[in-house]
Amino acid sequence: MSYYPVFLNLEGKKVVVVGGGPVAARKVNALLKSGASVTVISQSVTKSLETLKQKGMIKHINRTYKKNDLKAAFLVIAATSSWEENIKIARDAKSLINVVDMPSQGNFIVPSTISRGPLTIAISTSGTS
């Protein structure tokens, strides 16, 4: 698969992250730095996500995922520990969808980045590692 490199303006855009573990927390932190309006859907979250919730920086829906959760989402991250659930989320998504550890199930991947001030360099293996 070949990917088209792009940087997205997420300022104020609704982003839904399904999952509350360490991988989801890492994704949420990067999304917040981009100015996204983040909603996390998970029955449990890491301490860092709980802190972000208490500070009002993210919205947390404390339950399992439902199909309507993706309504009006500009971007979706499926970051649960269940590959079956991640595939279900990917199939339900009508927007940009990244499936953690399963790039073939989504329509975009997140590259590794290096940032120095206004300079950001993205590096990708097209999802192979």
ChimeraX attribute file (.defattr): number of C-alpha atoms within 10 A of each C-alpha:
attribute: neighborCount
match mode: 1-to-1
recipient: residues
	/A:1	7
	/A:2	7
	/A:3	12
	/A:4	6
	/A:5	13
	/A:6	8
	/A:7	7
	/A:8	7
	/A:9	10
	/A:10	17
	/A:11	13
	/A:12	12
	/A:13	17
	/A:14	18
	/A:15	25
	/A:16	26
	/A:17	27
	/A:18	29
	/A:19	26
	/A:20	26
	/A:21	18
	/A:22	15
	/A:23	14
	/A:24	23
	/A:25	22
	/A:26	13
	/A:27	15
	/A:28	26
	/A:29	16
	/A:30	11
	/A:31	18
	/A:32	18
	/A:33	10
	/A:34	15
	/A:35	14
	/A:36	23
	/A:37	20
	/A:38	23
	/A:39	22
	/A:40	26
	/A:41	24
	/A:42	20
	/A:43	14
	/A:44	17
	/A:45	20
	/A:46	15
	/A:47	13
	/A:48	16
	/A:49	24
	/A:50	18
	/A:51	13
	/A:52	18
	/A:53	16
	/A:54	12
	/A:55	9
	/A:56	10
	/A:57	16
	/A:58	20
	/A:59	17
	/A:60	24
	/A:61	15
	/A:62	13
	/A:63	11
	/A:64	13
	/A:65	19
	/A:66	12
	/A:67	11
	/A:68	9
	/A:69	19
	/A:70	22
	/A:71	13
	/A:72	13
	/A:73	20
	/A:74	18
	/A:75	20
	/A:76	25
	/A:77	24
	/A:78	28
	/A:79	27
	/A:80	22
	/A:81	15
	/A:82	11
	/A:83	15
	/A:84	10
	/A:85	17
	/A:86	24
	/A:87	17
	/A:88	16
	/A:89	27
	/A:90	21
	/A:91	13
	/A:92	16
	/A:93	23
	/A:94	15
	/A:95	17
	/A:96	16
	/A:97	26
	/A:98	25
	/A:99	24
	/A:100	21
	/A:101	15
	/A:102	16
	/A:103	17
	/A:104	14
	/A:105	18
	/A:106	22
	/A:107	13
	/A:108	18
	/A:109	21
	/A:110	16
	/A:111	14
	/A:112	10
	/A:113	10
	/A:114	11
	/A:115	9
	/A:116	7
	/A:117	6
	/A:118	5
	/A:119	7
	/A:120	11
	/A:121	10
	/A:122	13
	/A:123	12
	/A:124	14
	/A:125	11
	/A:126	15
	/A:127	16
	/A:128	9
	/A:129	6
